[in-house]
Amino acid sequence: MPATGSGIVNGVLDLSISQAVAGQSSGTVQGWVTSKLNGMGITSASATNIMYVLPGDVSFGGAAAYAYVNSYLSVYWNTYSDDLQVLVRM
């Protein structure tokens, strides 16, 4: 069942953060996004799966995406967020 709540449409939340992300590592931006979501009450306890799609100017160090084992979170570089080969491997 898709998430619901303020600003969430069909399970998708388009989130803006105040930090400049250009050239930042994906892990750094992931932390900023997670902090903002937590402040909105969206946490690992309130979701089964969360997919972050980060802008193209974020540094992924050559990766297309990454996920954590037994975790609710996967993080994608926007260029690959709709690539079936990447999505299936995550």
C-alpha positions, 0 to 999 in steps of 0.5 A, a space after each residue: 500500500 503506498 504511503 499517504 500523508 501531507 505532500 505524498 501523492 501516489 506514495 511519492 513525496 517530492 522533498 526539497 532540502 536547504 543544503 546545496 547538493 552539487 558535488 556532495 557524496 550520496 551518503 552526505 545527501 542521504 543523511 540530510 534527506 533522512 534528517 528532514 524526513 525524520 523531522 516530518 515524522 517519516 522514519 524507518 518505523 513508519 515505512 516498509 520501503 523508502 527509495 531516495 532518488 538523488 539529483 545527477 550532480 550528487 556524487 555516487 562514486 561510480 555506482 548507480 545505486 545502493 541499498 542496505 541488507 535487511 533495510 527499508 532504504 535504497 538510494 538511487 542516482 536519478 539517471 538510473 532510478 527507472 532503469 530496470 536492470 538497476 532496480 532488479 538488483 536492488 
